[in-house]
């Protein structure tokens, strides 16, 4: 099962990793981007989105959205 946060990004399976990162940054609330203490959590979120995208590419396009 795909991560719900990744599904909300709405990316095609052909998206580049850079596009995934840009979408993940836009998905976060600006207040969360401004807090230094959340840096590790933001990096973890970005890594999770990249891993979910890589897994989706490896399996193939099973998602329709």
MOBEL-V977917 format. One record per pair of residues at least 4 apart in sequence whose ideal C-beta (glycine too) atoms are under 8 Angstrom apart, sorted by the first residue. I is the first residue (numbers start at 0). J is the second residue. Records with the same first field share a line. If there is no record, write none. Layout:
I = J  J
This chain:
1 = 5  6  51  54  55  62
2 = 6  47  48  51
3 = 7
4 = 8  26  44  47  48
5 = 10  47  48  51  52  55
6 = 62  64
7 = 26
8 = 19  22  23  26  48
9 = 22  64
10 = 14  18  19  22  52
11 = 60
12 = 55  56  59  60  62
14 = 18  19  22  52
15 = 19
16 = 20  49  52  53
17 = 21
18 = 22
19 = 23  48  49  52
20 = 24  45  48  49
21 = 25
22 = 26  48
23 = 27  44  45  48
24 = 32  45
27 = 31  32  41  44
28 = 32
29 = 33
30 = 34
31 = 37  41
32 = 41
37 = 41
38 = 42
39 = 43
40 = 44
41 = 45
42 = 46
43 = 47
44 = 48
45 = 49
46 = 50
47 = 51
48 = 52
49 = 53
50 = 54
51 = 55
52 = 56
53 = 57
54 = 58
55 = 60  61  62
